[in-house]
């Protein structure tokens, strides 16, 4: 019976065209990430509950990810940490996108503005991300606010470079020259002609920025310069687990680390499939 079900499912999947398969992958992966965020919101505070009678338990049906040295359920802690990382990455990516749009439109204002944006992009790209995030985070007082600002102010240059290149190509189009000859202002051309064409690039770039933001947030927190120790962040969980790995409590680092990797890959899958969906060659397949 199970074989028949598998055969039917495969037949249904084969019946889908490329666009439908892509939408199905995007939808299912997005639902997984949404479920993690919603679960973390409803479980808020549960990770602080301690039970010293159940400390350092190996993974089991009752505790799928085991428990830590204070008897806290690692599955609940991991879910809360992933939800927190996604929210931090979301805020940071949104701020970075806003900066990208502002600087991208500024680069279309003229040669001087374009040269300034190009210089600013090269300046930020020349400084290692992690070092700059740490400096900004410390300067902003640390915590979630410091990490969000630090990640946001370091992840816009790559997307801005892509947007700037797209703008330079758009400015050579004939309808841009016609609008300029008709007396349209640079601001009108930027908002009416250029910005609508940049929406797909910006949307895709923002989603692909998520995994980088999440990993950098976890890295900074792991090093002790990010979120405060009482937060159930993945970086803090991994940092604390390092002291217990030599005692054989491998699950304290394995499951949180694997879960973080799955979330990062999920965002990559969404971004990759959105890129296929936006590709004109695949639009009617």
Helices and strands as residue ranges (DSSP letters): H 2-14, H 18-42, G 46-48, G 52-54, H 74-107, H 111-125, H 129-139, H 143-152, H 156-170, H 174-181, H 186-189, I 190-194, H 195-222, H 234-241, G 245-247, H 251-278, G 280-282
